[in-house]
């Protein structure tokens, strides 16, 4: 499967689905990122919280070179 990206404007969460197979077992949070893993520790889903702000910050950083 290719990855899939979804955005929920109400929650301002960008979801990146990496694998469509596997059962979510636990999640690790790092700042505005929540990485959901299966029981073997493989990432299945990445959520970007406060996505508008995060994407803006990334775009600004890239434009600075």
C-alpha positions in Angstrom: 0.0 0.0 0.0 1.1 3.5 -0.7 0.7 5.9 2.2 -2.5 7.9 2.5 -2.8 11.5 3.9 -6.0 12.9 5.5 -6.7 16.2 7.1 -9.4 17.0 9.6 -9.9 20.8 9.6 -12.2 20.7 12.7 -9.5 19.0 14.8 -6.6 20.5 12.8 -5.0 17.1 12.6 -3.0 15.8 9.6 -3.0 12.0 9.5 -0.4 10.0 7.5 -1.4 6.4 7.2 1.7 4.3 6.5 0.3 0.8 6.7 -3.2 -0.4 6.3 -2.5 -3.7 7.9 -1.6 -4.3 11.5 -3.3 -3.5 14.8 -2.5 -0.3 16.7 -0.9 -1.3 19.9 0.5 1.9 21.4 1.5 5.5 20.6 4.4 7.7 21.3 4.0 11.5 21.4 6.8 13.9 20.5 5.8 17.5 20.5 3.1 17.9 17.9 3.6 14.4 16.5 1.8 11.2 17.7 3.2 8.0 16.2 1.0 5.0 16.5 2.8 1.6 16.4 1.9 -2.1 16.2 3.1 -4.5 18.8 6.4 -5.1 16.9 7.1 -1.3 17.1 6.5 -0.6 13.4 4.8 2.8 12.7 1.3 2.5 11.3 0.0 6.0 11.6 1.5 9.5 12.2 -0.7 12.3 13.4 0.4 15.9 13.2 -1.4 17.9 15.8 -1.9 21.7 15.3 -1.2 20.9 11.6 -1.7 24.4 10.3 1.0 25.8 12.6 3.4 22.9 12.0 3.0 23.1 8.2 3.5 26.9 8.3 6.7 26.5 10.3 8.0 23.9 7.9 7.3 26.1 4.9 9.0 29.1 6.5 12.1 27.0 7.4 12.3 25.7 3.9 12.0 29.1 2.4 14.9 30.4 4.5 17.1 27.7 2.8 
